[in-house]
Amino acid sequence: MFFGGYGYPTSFEQTYRCYPASFIDKPQLESGDKVIMPPSALDRLASLHIDYPMLFELQNPSTQRMSHCGVLEFIAEEGMIYMPYWMMQNMLLEEGDTVKVKNATLPKGTYVKLQPHTKDFLDISNPKAVLETTLRNFSCLTTGDSIMVAYNNKKYYIDIIETKPASAITIIETDCEVDFAPPLDYKEPEKVPAAPAAASTSQEETKEAEEAKFSPFTGVARRLDGKPLKYSVAPITSSGSSDAVKNKSSSSGPPSSAPQRRPSGKLVFGSSAGSNHVDEPKSSAKEIKQEVPKEEPKFQAFTGKKYSLKD
């Protein structure tokens, strides 16, 4: 761009060939988002009176992938730029590919949402402190990028899901709210269905209720004098008691006689279980004596008559 027709440029825009930071023995570049540019870039930027900190927009002309970065030093060879390798991966750049560099002005960030690639990052003793220390080496964040966090000889990759108030923000000297999304490899725990357990519980309750149900006339027969029974009495169940009594009464009594009811709640010992008549009261001792036939007098010795010899 030119200003007022006098040929003075108002913005910085240049194309370079990119290479990873390992080419110049600068491993510290991998822990941030800063690049190394040639000295000619500093001369042009100084003439434009660009505000500090200097921020740049990086664009891959072949794939139209875009990101943002800061600058660390101006010591690269002319026509070359050195970048963090994770940034080259975001922009799908290979060694020696061309990248377009343009100065940019970004708003201060107020919100950023991050998503770790693996849940191992959450197992760190204090992931918040590790993240704060790492982001001090960053100048800006761009939605869609994946930054690298190095901790304890291990690399953790984190996606930038959302940034506010714009898709690219600066995080230099600003208070930014950070939110985390579930890791990419996180799986919800499977819930165990509770239906079979409830069904078994209801079946057990039904079984216990049936066992606890009262069954009348299921006791054991005993004699009043305490002597053992000469015969065994089969127990009568609640379901078959009425049928058994009915069958026995019909077989023992006459067909024309109608069954008579016994007093409810009373048992008559010594009576037949299936008889159709009510026990009559016992007769008195006199009546019993009259009914017994008289026996003939027994022989008694020395009970004869006496006779005189004078006759």
C-alpha positions as CSV (number, residue, x, y, z in Angstrom):
1,M,0.0,0.0,0.0
2,F,1.1,3.6,-0.6
3,F,0.3,6.7,1.3
4,G,-0.8,10.0,-0.3
5,G,0.7,9.0,-3.7
6,Y,4.3,9.6,-2.5
7,G,5.2,5.9,-2.5
8,Y,5.6,5.4,1.3
9,P,4.4,2.0,2.4
10,T,1.9,1.9,5.3
11,S,1.9,-1.9,6.0
12,F,4.4,-4.8,6.1
13,E,3.8,-7.7,3.7
14,Q,6.6,-10.1,2.6
15,T,7.0,-13.7,1.4
16,Y,9.6,-16.0,2.9
17,R,10.7,-19.6,2.8
18,C,10.0,-21.3,6.2
19,Y,12.1,-23.7,8.1
20,P,11.8,-25.3,11.6
21,A,13.6,-23.8,14.6
22,S,15.9,-26.9,14.8
23,F,17.8,-25.5,11.8
24,I,19.4,-22.8,13.9
25,D,19.6,-24.5,17.2
26,K,16.8,-22.6,18.9
27,P,14.7,-25.2,20.8
28,Q,13.1,-22.5,23.0
29,L,11.0,-21.5,20.0
30,E,8.9,-24.7,20.3
31,S,7.5,-23.6,23.7
32,G,5.9,-20.4,22.2
33,D,4.5,-18.8,19.0
34,K,7.4,-16.5,18.1
35,V,9.4,-16.6,14.9
36,I,12.8,-15.4,13.7
37,M,12.9,-13.0,10.8
38,P,15.8,-11.5,8.7
39,P,17.3,-8.1,9.6
40,S,15.7,-6.4,6.5
41,A,12.3,-7.0,8.0
42,L,13.2,-5.0,11.1
43,D,14.3,-2.0,8.9
44,R,11.1,-1.9,7.1
45,L,9.0,-2.3,10.2
46,A,10.8,0.5,12.0
47,S,10.1,2.8,9.1
48,L,6.4,2.1,9.3
49,H,6.3,3.1,13.0
50,I,4.4,-0.1,13.9
51,D,3.2,-0.4,17.5
52,Y,4.8,-2.9,19.9
53,P,4.4,-5.8,20.5
54,M,4.7,-6.7,16.8
55,L,2.1,-9.2,15.7
56,F,1.9,-10.9,12.3
57,E,-0.5,-12.9,10.2
58,L,0.9,-16.0,8.6
59,Q,-0.7,-17.5,5.5
60,N,0.0,-20.6,3.4
61,P,-0.7,-19.6,-0.2
62,S,-1.3,-23.1,-1.4
63,T,-3.8,-24.2,1.3
64,Q,-5.1,-20.8,2.5
65,R,-4.4,-21.9,6.1
66,M,-3.8,-18.9,8.4
67,S,-2.4,-18.3,11.9
68,H,-0.8,-15.5,13.9
69,C,2.5,-15.1,15.7
70,G,5.0,-12.7,17.3
71,V,8.6,-12.2,16.6
72,L,11.6,-13.1,18.8
73,E,14.6,-11.9,16.9
74,F,15.7,-10.6,13.5
75,I,18.8,-12.8,12.8
76,A,17.6,-15.1,10.1
77,E,19.2,-15.3,6.6
78,E,17.6,-13.1,4.0
79,G,14.5,-14.5,2.4
80,M,14.1,-17.1,5.2
81,I,11.9,-17.4,8.4
82,Y,12.3,-19.9,11.2
83,M,9.1,-21.1,12.9
84,P,8.1,-23.5,15.7
85,Y,7.4,-26.9,14.1
86,W,4.0,-27.3,15.7
87,M,3.0,-24.0,13.9
88,M,4.2,-25.4,10.6
89,Q,2.0,-28.5,11.2
90,N,-1.0,-26.3,11.8
91,M,-0.5,-24.5,8.5
92,L,0.4,-27.7,6.6
93,L,3.9,-26.3,5.7
94,E,6.9,-28.3,4.8
95,E,10.6,-27.3,4.9
96,G,11.3,-24.7,2.2
97,D,7.6,-23.9,1.5
98,T,6.7,-20.3,1.0
99,V,4.7,-18.4,3.6
100,K,3.2,-14.9,3.4
101,V,3.9,-12.7,6.4
102,K,1.8,-9.5,7.1
103,N,1.7,-7.3,10.1
104,A,-1.6,-7.4,12.1
105,T,-3.4,-5.7,15.0
106,L,-5.4,-8.0,17.3
107,P,-7.8,-7.2,20.2
108,K,-7.0,-8.2,23.7
109,G,-8.6,-11.6,24.6
110,T,-11.3,-12.0,27.2
111,Y,-12.2,-15.6,26.8
112,V,-10.6,-18.8,25.4
113,K,-11.8,-22.4,25.4
114,L,-9.2,-25.2,25.2
115,Q,-9.5,-28.9,24.5
116,P,-6.6,-31.3,25.2
117,H,-6.0,-34.1,22.8
118,T,-5.5,-36.7,25.5
119,K,-6.8,-37.0,29.1
120,D,-3.2,-37.4,30.3
121,F,-3.0,-33.6,30.5
122,L,-5.6,-33.6,33.2
123,D,-3.5,-36.1,35.3
124,I,-0.8,-33.4,35.8
125,S,-0.7,-32.4,39.5
126,N,-1.4,-28.7,38.6
127,P,-2.4,-28.3,34.9
128,K,-3.6,-24.7,35.4
129,A,-0.1,-23.6,36.6
130,V,1.6,-25.5,33.8
131,L,-0.7,-23.8,31.2
132,E,-0.2,-20.3,32.7
133,T,3.6,-20.8,32.5
134,T,3.4,-22.0,28.9
135,L,1.1,-19.2,27.7
136,R,3.6,-16.6,28.9
137,N,5.7,-17.5,25.8
138,F,2.7,-16.8,23.5
139,S,1.7,-13.5,22.0
140,C,-1.6,-14.5,20.5
141,L,-4.1,-17.3,20.0
142,T,-6.0,-18.2,16.9
143,T,-9.2,-20.3,16.7
144,G,-8.5,-23.7,15.1
145,D,-4.8,-23.9,16.0
146,S,-3.3,-26.6,18.1
147,I,-0.7,-25.4,20.5
148,M,2.0,-27.6,22.2
149,V,2.6,-27.7,25.9
150,A,5.8,-29.3,27.1
151,Y,6.0,-30.7,30.6
152,N,8.1,-33.3,32.3
153,N,9.8,-34.4,29.1
154,K,6.4,-35.0,27.5
155,K,4.5,-33.0,24.8
156,Y,0.8,-32.2,25.2
157,Y,-1.3,-30.8,22.3
158,I,-4.2,-28.6,23.0
159,D,-6.8,-27.3,20.5
160,I,-8.0,-23.7,20.5
161,I,-11.8,-24.2,20.3
162,E,-13.0,-20.6,20.8
163,T,-11.6,-17.2,21.4
164,K,-13.4,-13.9,22.2
165,P,-13.9,-11.1,21.2
166,A,-12.5,-12.2,17.8
167,S,-11.2,-15.4,16.1
168,A,-7.7,-14.2,16.8
169,I,-6.7,-12.4,20.0
170,T,-3.6,-11.2,21.8
171,I,-2.9,-12.5,25.4
172,I,-0.2,-10.0,26.3
173,E,-0.9,-8.1,29.5
174,T,-4.6,-9.1,29.7
175,D,-6.9,-11.0,32.0
176,C,-8.4,-13.8,30.0
177,E,-10.9,-16.4,31.2
178,V,-10.0,-19.9,30.3
179,D,-12.4,-22.8,29.9
180,F,-11.7,-26.5,29.2
181,A,-13.6,-28.9,27.0
182,P,-13.5,-32.7,27.6
183,P,-10.4,-34.3,26.0
184,L,-10.7,-35.9,22.6
185,D,-10.1,-39.4,23.9
186,Y,-12.5,-39.0,26.8
187,K,-15.3,-41.6,27.0
188,E,-18.4,-41.4,29.1
189,P,-18.7,-44.2,31.7
190,E,-21.2,-46.8,30.7
191,K,-24.3,-46.9,32.9
192,V,-25.4,-50.3,34.3
193,P,-29.1,-50.9,33.7
194,A,-31.0,-51.3,37.0
195,A,-34.1,-53.1,35.5
196,P,-32.9,-56.7,36.2
197,A,-32.0,-55.9,39.8
198,A,-35.5,-54.4,40.3
199,A,-37.1,-57.4,38.7
200,S,-35.2,-59.9,41.0
201,T,-36.1,-57.8,44.0
202,S,-39.8,-57.9,43.2
203,Q,-39.6,-61.6,42.6
204,E,-38.0,-62.2,46.0
205,E,-40.6,-60.0,47.7
206,T,-43.4,-62.0,46.1
207,K,-41.8,-65.3,47.2
208,E,-41.4,-64.1,50.8
209,A,-45.0,-62.9,50.8
210,E,-46.2,-66.4,49.6
211,E,-44.1,-68.1,52.2
212,A,-45.5,-65.9,55.0
213,K,-49.1,-66.5,53.9
214,F,-51.2,-68.2,56.7
215,S,-52.3,-71.8,56.0
216,P,-55.0,-73.1,58.4
217,F,-55.2,-76.7,59.7
218,T,-51.5,-77.5,59.0
219,G,-50.7,-78.7,62.6
220,V,-49.7,-82.1,63.9
221,A,-52.3,-84.5,65.5
222,R,-51.7,-85.4,69.1
223,R,-53.6,-87.5,71.7
224,L,-54.9,-86.0,74.9
225,D,-53.4,-88.7,77.1
226,G,-50.0,-88.1,75.6
227,K,-49.7,-91.6,74.0
228,P,-48.3,-91.9,70.5
229,L,-50.7,-92.2,67.6
230,K,-51.3,-95.6,66.1
231,Y,-51.8,-94.1,62.7
232,S,-50.5,-91.0,60.8
233,V,-52.8,-88.1,59.7
234,A,-51.8,-86.4,56.5
235,P,-51.7,-82.6,56.8
236,I,-54.4,-80.7,55.0
237,T,-53.3,-77.8,53.0
238,S,-55.2,-74.6,52.7
239,S,-56.0,-75.2,49.0
240,G,-57.1,-78.7,49.3
241,S,-58.7,-78.8,52.8
242,S,-62.3,-78.0,51.6
243,D,-62.2,-80.6,48.9
244,A,-60.8,-83.3,51.3
245,V,-63.5,-82.6,53.8
246,K,-66.2,-82.6,51.2
247,N,-65.1,-85.9,49.7
248,K,-64.8,-87.6,53.1
249,S,-68.2,-86.4,54.3
250,S,-69.9,-87.5,51.1
251,S,-68.4,-91.0,51.4
252,S,-69.0,-91.6,55.2
253,G,-72.5,-90.1,55.7
254,P,-75.8,-91.0,54.0
255,P,-76.6,-89.2,50.8
256,S,-79.8,-87.7,52.1
257,S,-78.4,-86.2,55.3
258,A,-77.2,-82.6,55.0
259,P,-73.9,-81.6,56.6
260,Q,-74.2,-79.6,59.8
261,R,-71.9,-76.7,60.7
262,R,-69.6,-76.7,63.7
263,P,-69.1,-73.7,65.8
264,S,-66.4,-71.5,64.2
265,G,-63.0,-71.4,65.9
266,K,-63.6,-74.7,67.9
267,L,-62.1,-78.1,67.4
268,V,-63.8,-81.3,68.8
269,F,-61.2,-83.9,69.8
270,G,-62.0,-87.6,69.3
271,S,-64.6,-87.0,66.6
272,S,-64.3,-88.1,63.0
273,A,-62.9,-85.3,60.7
274,G,-65.5,-86.0,58.0
275,S,-68.6,-87.0,60.0
276,N,-71.9,-85.3,59.2
277,H,-73.5,-85.4,62.6
278,V,-72.8,-83.4,65.8
279,D,-71.6,-85.3,68.7
280,E,-74.4,-86.0,71.2
281,P,-73.8,-85.3,74.9
282,K,-72.7,-88.3,77.0
283,S,-75.5,-90.2,78.9
284,S,-75.5,-90.4,82.6
285,A,-74.1,-93.3,84.7
286,K,-77.6,-94.7,85.4
287,E,-78.6,-94.8,81.8
288,I,-75.4,-96.6,81.0
289,K,-76.0,-99.1,83.8
290,Q,-79.5,-99.9,82.5
291,E,-78.4,-100.5,79.1
292,V,-75.8,-103.1,80.2
293,P,-77.6,-106.6,80.4
294,K,-77.8,-108.3,83.8
295,E,-75.3,-111.1,84.4
296,E,-76.3,-114.5,86.0
297,P,-75.2,-115.0,89.6
298,K,-71.8,-116.6,89.9
299,F,-71.2,-119.8,91.9
300,Q,-70.5,-119.3,95.6
301,A,-69.0,-122.0,97.8
302,F,-70.7,-123.2,101.0
303,T,-73.9,-121.4,100.4
304,G,-76.3,-124.5,100.4
305,K,-79.2,-125.3,102.8
306,K,-78.7,-127.3,106.0
307,Y,-80.7,-130.6,106.6
308,S,-81.4,-132.5,109.9
309,L,-80.6,-136.3,110.2
310,K,-83.4,-137.2,112.6
311,D,-86.1,-137.0,110.0
